[in-house]
C-alpha cells in the first residue's frame, strides 16, 4: 500500500467509525474538520475508490461508502514508512527514540520486557 495523504487519512478516519455512510453523512462528519463542500467530498470518495481505499455500494440509493482498507493495515504501513524513512529500517533505534522521549509506566516496561523475551532478541 502506498503512503496515504492527510486528506485520504481524514476521510478514512470518518469511514472507519461506522459500517457504511451515505454521502450526506460523510459530508456532515468532514465539514467541521475540513470545510469541504459536498462536491469535494464526493470527488475524494470517487478518487479513493479508484485507489482501492473506499468501497462504494451503488446498488443502494443513496449510495453507501465504507473504507476499503482497515485501520490496522494503514497503521502498519505508516509505521513501516516511518521506520524506513527516518531510521533506515532499524526498529531498535525507533523504539529507543520513543522511550527516551516518553515516560512509560512500570506495567508498560514489564510488557516490553516480556515482548522482547518472547521475541528472543
WOKA-V356126 format. One record per pair of residues at least 12 apart in sequence whose C-alpha atoms are under 7 Angstrom apart, sorted by the first residue. I is the first residue (numbers start at 0). GAP is how many residues later the second one is. Records with the same first field share a line. If there is no record, write none. Layout:
# WOKA-V356126
I = GAP + GAP
This chain:
# WOKA-V356126
0 = 76
2 = 75
11 = 55
13 = 15
14 = 51 + 52
15 = 51 + 55
18 = 47
19 = 44 + 45 + 46
20 = 43 + 44 + 45
21 = 40 + 41 + 42 + 43
26 = 14
51 = 16
52 = 14 + 15 + 16
53 = 12 + 13 + 14
54 = 12 + 13
